[in-house]
């Protein structure tokens, strides 16, 4: 999902609004698409963390160490996907 959003933002949105190739802003679309994906996933992580902090599921209240929460599992999987994407993007773009 991260790569799809990044490609969509880079090719279909930011390239339309930023100057054409050859200018000093040539790499700006690439950087802006990476930042937008990063900010989006940061917002998802923050929203999930706040929800679990303020309103944890009963199984987590009963057993804070080993309690299972499907909501938390969703956010763990989003975080794992995000960090996988961020690792690849860092290797590609430096």
C-alpha positions, 0 to 999 in steps of 0.5 A: 500500500505504501508503494502504491500511494507513493507512486500515485502521489509522485506520478499523478499528483506532484509531477503535475504541480511542480516544475518540469525536469531540468529545474532545481525542483526535479527531485521535489516530487519524489521527496514530497511523495515519500514525506506524504506517505510517511505523514499518513502512516504517522497519523494512523499510528498516532490515532491507533495508539491514542485509541488503545491508550484511552480505550483498551480492549478488555483482554488487554486490561485483564492481562496487559502483557499477553492480552490480545487485541485485534485492533492492536494487531492491525496497527502492528501490521501497519507499522511493520509494513511501514518500516519495511517500506521506509527501509527500502525507500531509504536504501533507494533514495539515501 
